[in-house]
Amino acid sequence: MTWKQMFTSSVGKKLVMGFTGIFLILFLIVHVGLNACIWANDGGEMFNKGAHFMGGNLVPRILEMGLFAGLILHIVQGYMLTVQNRKARSVGYAVSYKEGSKWYSRSMAILGTLILIFLISHLSHFWLPNRSAQGLSLGGEIDLYAKMKETFSGRDGITILTIFIYVLGCAALGYHLAHGFQSAFKTLGVHNKKYQQMLAAIGFGFSIVVCLAFAMMPLSFHFGWIN
């Protein structure tokens, strides 16, 4: 398969989706682990140390650029596959393709759009202010723990809307992962029924734990469960 086919053919698009999907899953593991430091309840000391390491060192910053490239590729290829599949089904099937498939596996584009809205909100609240404070240097970042507390602790309408967007985005991410986790490995060649069942179970558990943890973070600040 040529490089052009990797980004234009149906099989190539699915491979790109699989590789970028696994890369983003690995990122989620790191991200949720770092963010879970807020529950150390030490005034953000542990969390800010972790955030400083990720934002104040060259290697994580280089990986960050790779993350954005992978994320953009995943989004673009996902929408292109959705359009391509809808065109292929324009005539319709004699038997509904919906039978035997979960609703969220048929709604990946919608779930992806909700996740994109959540990501834009998340980046504008935390990543962009932090990188703006740093400029071209690897220092000078803001107090991200204090920023999280400020963003989620209020009782005004904007704060409530922000928390709603975050929780909704986490729910969409959970359903997206419930299908995407095993689908990524299947695309890359894991077709053994035994392994597929195992990956489905791991993916389902992963989607619940990770997304519940992310959703609990703004709620923990809002309801004062952490200082």
Buried (B, 14 or more C-beta within 10 A) or exposed (E): EEEEEBBEBEEBBBBBBBBBBBBBBEBBEBBBEBBBBBBEEBEBEBBBEBBBEBBBEEEBBEBBEEBEEBBEBBBBBBBBBBEEEEEEEEEEEEEEEEEEEEEBBEBBBBBBBBBBBBBEBBBEBBBEBBBEBBEEEBEEBBBBBEBBBEBBEBEEEEBEEBBEBBBBBBBBBBBBBBBBBBBBBBBBEBEEEEEBEBBBEEBBEBBEEBBEBBBBBBEBBBEEEBE
